[in-house]
């Protein structure tokens, strides 16, 4: 395993909700990244955005690890969930809120 893959695994383990996208949480550089940030903001749980736009090696490693060619890439509690297309479907079925609550040990966003 490469050091870049180790770095990615450490980042995923460090953040309960992690978005690999284009830009940062405060300065997104892509409409899909903005959409994903807004998706998680409405739930109130803490999340992190890692900008992989300038790091082709990391983007390629993420593509390989996830078998998902596009950004953003969302990880929740260490598991890859794709992007907001997938999350929107999960949300419509009522699956997102319980997933996030479980990721944070059953706590509400206010208690985290």
MARLOLUM-720889 format. One record per atom (N, C-alpha, C, O): atom name; y, z, x. Coordinates in steps of 0.02 Angstrom, whole numbers, padded with zeros to 5 digits, always signed. Atoms other than C-alpha are relative to their C-alpha. Last residue first. Example, Ala and Ser with C-alpha at 12.3 -4.5 7.8 and 13.67 -1.06 7.14 Angstrom:
BEGIN
 site     py     pz     px
    N -00059 -00003 -00042
   CA -00053 +00357 +00684
    C +00055 +00037 -00039
    O +00110 +00045 -00014
    N -00059 +00000 +00045
   CA -00225 +00390 +00615
    C +00060 +00000 +00045
    O +00059 +00033 +00097
This chain:
BEGIN
 site     py     pz     px
    N +00020 +00027 -00066
   CA +00809 +00970 -01083
    C +00055 +00013 +00050
    O +00048 -00005 +00109
    N +00033 -00053 -00039
   CA +00838 +01083 -01233
    C -00019 -00023 +00070
    O -00043 +00016 +00111
    N -00048 -00055 -00012
   CA +00966 +00971 -01318
    C -00030 +00053 +00046
    O +00007 +00088 +00081
    N -00049 +00021 -00051
   CA +00851 +00819 -01300
    C +00049 +00056 +00019
    O +00070 +00062 +00076
    N -00050 +00044 +00030
   CA +00714 +00913 -01396
    C +00049 -00021 +00055
    O +00051 +00012 +00108
    N -00068 -00024 +00009
   CA +00572 +00986 -01296
    C +00044 -00053 -00033
    O +00034 -00113 -00025
    N -00011 -00022 +00069
   CA +00389 +00942 -01322
    C +00071 +00023 -00014
    O +00085 +00045 -00070
    N +00035 -00062 +00015
   CA +00354 +00937 -01135
    C +00012 +00027 -00070
    O +00011 +00088 -00080
    N -00041 -00056 -00020
   CA +00484 +00806 -01093
    C -00030 +00067 -00023
    O +00007 +00114 -00038
    N -00017 +00009 -00071
   CA +00363 +00660 -01094
    C +00041 +00059 +00026
    O +00037 +00076 +00085
    N +00059 -00019 -00040
   CA +00294 +00723 -01260
    C +00015 -00004 +00075
    O -00008 +00038 +00113
    N +00007 -00072 +00008
   CA +00468 +00715 -01339
    C -00059 +00026 +00042
    O -00054 +00077 +00075
    N -00051 -00031 -00042
   CA +00491 +00540 -01270
    C -00005 +00076 -00003
    O +00001 +00110 +00048
    N +00015 +00015 -00070
   CA +00327 +00480 -01343
    C +00049 +00034 +00047
    O +00029 +00065 +00096
    N +00054 -00044 -00021
   CA +00360 +00566 -01510
    C -00020 -00010 +00074
    O -00037 +00038 +00108
    N -00023 -00070 -00002
   CA +00530 +00478 -01519
    C -00056 +00049 +00018
    O -00045 +00092 +00061
    N -00041 -00015 -00059
   CA +00462 +00307 -01471
    C +00019 +00074 +00003
    O +00010 +00106 +00055
    N +00038 -00024 -00058
   CA +00314 +00286 -01590
    C +00044 +00024 +00058
    O +00019 +00059 +00102
    N -00010 -00073 -00007
   CA +00400 +00273 -01760
    C -00033 +00030 +00061
    O -00046 +00090 +00063
    N +00061 -00035 +00022
   CA +00324 +00101 -01795
    C +00007 +00076 +00005
    O -00040 +00112 -00011
    N +00011 +00018 +00070
   CA +00494 +00015 -01786
    C -00061 +00035 -00030
    O -00064 +00047 -00090
    N -00049 -00038 +00039
   CA +00526 +00109 -01623
    C -00010 -00013 -00075
    O -00007 +00033 -00115
    N +00025 -00069 +00002
   CA +00367 +00038 -01547
    C +00046 +00043 -00044
    O +00022 +00085 -00082
    N +00060 +00001 +00043
   CA +00422 -00138 -01592
    C -00028 +00070 -00008
    O -00048 +00091 -00062
    N -00024 +00010 +00068
   CA +00594 -00104 -01519
    C -00058 -00001 -00049
    O -00053 +00027 -00104
    N -00024 -00064 +00025
   CA +00510 -00033 -01363
    C +00028 -00006 -00071
    O +00019 +00041 -00111
    N +00058 -00043 +00013
   CA +00411 -00192 -01333
    C +00023 +00065 -00032
    O -00007 +00087 -00081
    N +00039 +00037 +00050
   CA +00563 -00306 -01346
    C -00060 +00042 -00022
    O -00075 +00048 -00081
    N -00019 -00019 +00068
   CA +00661 -00170 -01257
    C -00034 -00040 -00054
    O -00039 -00017 -00111
    N -00073 -00001 +00009
   CA +00565 -00195 -01096
    C +00016 +00017 -00072
    O -00028 +00040 -00109
    N -00030 +00066 +00009
   CA +00389 -00172 -01028
    C +00075 +00005 -00005
    O +00108 +00035 +00038
    N -00004 +00020 +00070
   CA +00311 -00001 -01060
    C +00032 -00068 -00010
    O +00043 -00088 -00068
    N -00042 +00059 +00010
   CA +00251 +00054 -00888
    C -00003 -00022 -00073
    O -00057 -00027 -00102
    N +00035 +00059 +00027
   CA +00181 +00230 -00882
    C +00049 -00056 -00013
    O +00105 -00045 -00037
    N +00045 +00030 -00049
   CA +00244 +00370 -00768
    C -00035 -00063 -00023
    O -00069 -00096 +00017
    N +00050 -00048 -00022
   CA +00319 +00476 -00906
    C -00053 -00032 +00044
    O -00113 -00018 +00038
    N -00009 -00064 +00034
   CA +00412 +00326 -00975
    C -00059 +00044 +00019
    O -00117 +00027 +00009
    N +00055 -00047 -00010
   CA +00434 +00173 -00866
    C +00017 +00064 -00037
    O +00073 +00090 -00031
    N -00007 -00069 +00022
   CA +00545 +00028 -00918
    C -00065 +00039 +00012
    O -00120 +00017 -00005
    N +00068 -00026 +00005
   CA +00563 -00139 -00828
    C +00007 +00075 -00015
    O +00042 +00111 +00020
    N +00019 -00064 -00030
   CA +00726 -00230 -00851
    C -00074 +00016 -00010
    O -00108 -00014 -00052
    N -00035 -00065 +00001
   CA +00698 -00360 -00791
    C +00037 +00005 -00067
    O +00055 -00046 -00097
    N -00071 -00006 +00014
   CA +00571 -00500 -00801
    C +00027 +00071 +00007
    O -00011 +00119 +00009
    N -00046 +00038 -00043
   CA +00406 -00550 -00722
    C +00074 +00013 -00009
    O +00114 -00005 +00033
    N -00054 +00013 +00047
   CA +00288 -00417 -00791
    C +00056 -00033 +00039
    O +00085 +00000 +00083
    N +00018 +00065 +00028
   CA +00121 -00401 -00700
    C +00049 -00019 -00055
    O +00030 -00048 -00106
    N -00002 -00002 +00073
   CA +00172 -00219 -00676
    C -00028 -00063 -00034
    O -00044 -00062 -00093
    N +00028 -00062 +00025
   CA +00132 -00188 -00493
    C -00007 +00000 -00076
    O -00054 +00030 -00103
    N +00070 -00002 -00018
   CA +00160 -00370 -00441
    C -00034 +00062 -00031
    O -00089 +00058 -00057
    N +00033 +00054 +00037
   CA +00325 -00386 -00531
    C -00075 +00003 +00011
    O -00114 -00004 -00037
    N +00004 -00021 +00070
   CA +00378 -00216 -00462
    C -00035 -00052 -00043
    O -00075 -00035 -00086
    N +00052 -00052 +00003
   CA +00335 -00271 -00284
    C -00009 +00025 -00072
    O -00065 +00036 -00094
    N +00066 +00033 -00007
   CA +00434 -00432 -00308
    C -00057 +00051 -00005
    O -00108 +00038 -00036
    N +00012 +00038 +00062
   CA +00586 -00336 -00373
    C -00069 -00033 +00002
    O -00106 -00031 -00048
    N +00018 -00049 +00051
   CA +00573 -00212 -00228
    C -00015 -00036 -00066
    O -00062 -00018 -00101
    N +00065 -00027 -00018
   CA +00570 -00353 -00099
    C -00024 +00050 -00054
    O -00083 +00049 -00073
    N +00053 +00047 +00019
   CA +00712 -00443 -00187
    C -00070 +00028 +00015
    O -00116 +00017 -00023
    N +00059 -00015 -00040
   CA +00828 -00293 -00171
    C -00059 -00042 -00023
    O -00100 -00021 -00064
    N -00009 +00020 -00070
   CA +01006 -00338 -00225
    C -00063 +00007 +00043
    O -00062 -00009 +00103
    N -00029 +00067 -00009
   CA +00963 -00343 -00411
    C +00007 -00020 +00073
    O -00011 -00075 +00092
    N +00043 +00038 -00046
   CA +00850 -00191 -00405
    C +00026 -00071 +00012
    O -00007 -00111 +00046
    N -00022 +00070 -00008
   CA +00976 -00070 -00479
    C -00045 -00034 +00051
    O -00046 -00016 +00110
    N +00000 +00019 -00070
   CA +00888 +00091 -00528
    C +00015 -00074 +00004
    O -00020 -00115 -00026
    N +00002 +00073 -00010
   CA +00931 +00162 -00698
    C +00004 -00013 +00074
    O +00049 +00011 +00108
    N -00030 +00027 -00061
   CA +00890 +00343 -00737
    C -00007 -00076 -00001
    O -00056 -00103 -00027
    N +00037 +00056 -00029
   CA +00856 +00435 -00898
    C +00038 -00026 +00060
    O +00097 -00010 +00070
    N -00025 +00027 -00063
   CA +00904 +00599 -00980
    C -00044 -00058 +00025
    O -00105 -00056 +00017
    N +00036 -00027 -00058
   CA +00855 +00618 -01162
    C +00028 -00030 +00064
    O +00054 -00086 +00064
    N -00030 -00059 -00030
   CA +00985 +00585 -01296
    C -00037 +00031 +00058
    O -00012 +00080 +00087
    N +00049 -00054 +00005
   CA +00885 +00467 -01407
    C +00024 +00064 +00034
    O +00000 +00118 +00018
    N +00003 -00025 +00069
   CA +01032 +00350 -01439
    C -00051 +00056 -00009
    O -00047 +00094 -00058
    N -00055 -00044 +00014
   CA +01063 +00334 -01253
    C -00004 +00030 -00070
    O +00014 +00088 -00080
    N +00017 -00069 -00019
   CA +00889 +00262 -01228
    C +00057 +00049 -00013
    O +00043 +00108 -00025
    N +00061 -00021 +00035
   CA +00919 +00102 -01326
    C -00015 +00073 +00015
    O -00028 +00113 -00030
    N -00021 -00020 +00067
   CA +01097 +00087 -01260
    C -00060 +00025 -00041
    O -00054 +00072 -00080
    N -00038 -00062 -00007
   CA +01030 +00083 -01082
    C +00020 +00027 -00068
    O +00012 +00086 -00082
    N +00049 -00051 -00015
   CA +00902 -00049 -01131
    C +00034 +00068 +00008
    O +00008 +00119 -00015
    N +00039 -00013 +00061
   CA +01033 -00159 -01214
    C -00050 +00057 +00010
    O -00058 +00099 -00034
    N -00045 -00035 +00046
   CA +01147 -00145 -01062
    C -00038 +00020 -00063
    O -00033 +00077 -00086
    N -00005 -00068 -00028
   CA +01001 -00194 -00949
    C +00046 +00042 -00045
    O +00030 +00100 -00058
    N +00063 -00034 +00016
   CA +00967 -00343 -01063
    C -00001 +00071 +00028
    O -00029 +00116 -00003
    N +00001 -00021 +00069
   CA +01150 -00394 -01056
    C -00063 +00037 -00020
    O -00061 +00082 -00061
    N +00041 +00045 +00040
   CA +01150 -00396 -00868
    C -00002 +00026 -00071
    O -00006 +00086 -00082
    N -00020 +00068 -00017
   CA +01258 -00319 -00732
    C -00039 -00052 -00039
    O -00044 -00110 -00018
    N +00054 +00049 +00008
   CA +01256 -00137 -00787
    C +00026 -00071 +00012
    O +00084 -00086 -00004
    N -00024 +00069 -00011
   CA +01397 -00031 -00713
    C -00058 -00050 -00005
    O -00077 -00081 +00044
    N -00072 +00004 +00013
   CA +01381 +00151 -00767
    C +00028 -00070 +00009
    O +00083 -00084 -00015
    N -00013 -00028 +00066
   CA +01192 +00153 -00784
    C +00074 -00008 -00019
    O +00090 -00023 -00076
    N +00010 -00072 +00006
   CA +01175 +00039 -00634
    C +00015 +00023 -00071
    O +00035 -00017 -00113
    N -00058 -00043 +00004
   CA +01156 -00148 -00607
    C -00020 +00073 -00007
    O -00079 +00091 -00002
    N -00053 +00034 -00038
   CA +01014 -00266 -00646
    C +00063 +00041 -00010
    O +00093 +00041 -00064
    N -00039 +00053 +00031
   CA +00867 -00163 -00703
    C +00049 -00032 +00048
    O +00045 -00023 +00109
    N -00017 +00044 -00057
   CA +00728 -00043 -00659
    C +00037 -00059 -00031
    O +00008 -00096 -00071
    N -00012 +00070 +00013
   CA +00736 +00084 -00800
    C +00015 -00034 +00066
    O +00062 -00015 +00101
    N -00028 +00039 -00055
   CA +00660 +00255 -00779
    C +00005 -00073 -00019
    O -00043 -00103 -00044
    N -00017 +00066 +00026
   CA +00625 +00387 -00910
    C +00035 -00038 +00055
    O +00087 -00016 +00079
    N +00041 +00006 +00061
   CA +00532 +00543 -00850
    C +00013 -00067 -00035
    O -00033 -00097 -00062
    N -00040 +00009 +00061
   CA +00608 +00518 -00677
    C -00045 -00010 -00061
    O -00088 -00055 -00061
    N -00060 -00043 +00001
   CA +00536 +00583 -00513
    C +00038 -00002 -00066
    O +00072 +00046 -00083
    N +00022 -00070 +00008
   CA +00360 +00509 -00534
    C +00060 +00047 -00008
    O +00054 +00099 -00042
    N +00031 -00005 +00067
   CA +00430 +00334 -00562
    C -00020 +00072 -00013
    O -00011 +00097 -00069
    N -00055 +00004 +00049
   CA +00544 +00352 -00410
    C -00027 +00009 -00071
    O +00002 +00045 -00111
    N -00038 -00063 -00004
   CA +00399 +00412 -00302
    C +00056 +00000 -00052
    O +00068 +00051 -00084
    N +00042 -00052 +00030
   CA +00290 +00266 -00360
    C +00035 +00068 +00000
    O +00030 +00106 -00048
    N +00000 +00012 +00072
   CA +00430 +00143 -00319
    C -00040 +00055 -00036
    O -00017 +00083 -00086
    N -00067 -00018 +00024
   CA +00452 +00217 -00145
    C +00004 -00008 -00076
    O +00031 +00036 -00110
    N -00003 -00073 -00002
   CA +00265 +00208 -00113
    C +00067 +00024 -00028
    O +00070 +00072 -00067
    N +00040 -00023 +00057
   CA +00267 +00026 -00169
    C -00001 +00076 -00004
    O +00001 +00105 -00058
    N -00041 +00014 +00059
   CA +00410 -00007 -00048
    C -00037 +00020 -00063
    O -00007 +00045 -00110
    N -00048 -00055 +00008
   CA +00312 +00080 +00090
    C +00044 -00011 -00061
    O +00066 +00037 -00092
    N -00061 +00005 -00040
   CA +00172 -00044 +00065
    C +00046 +00060 -00013
    O +00039 +00095 -00062
    N -00059 +00000 +00042
   CA +00000 +00000 +00000
    C +00062 +00000 +00045
    O +00064 +00034 +00096
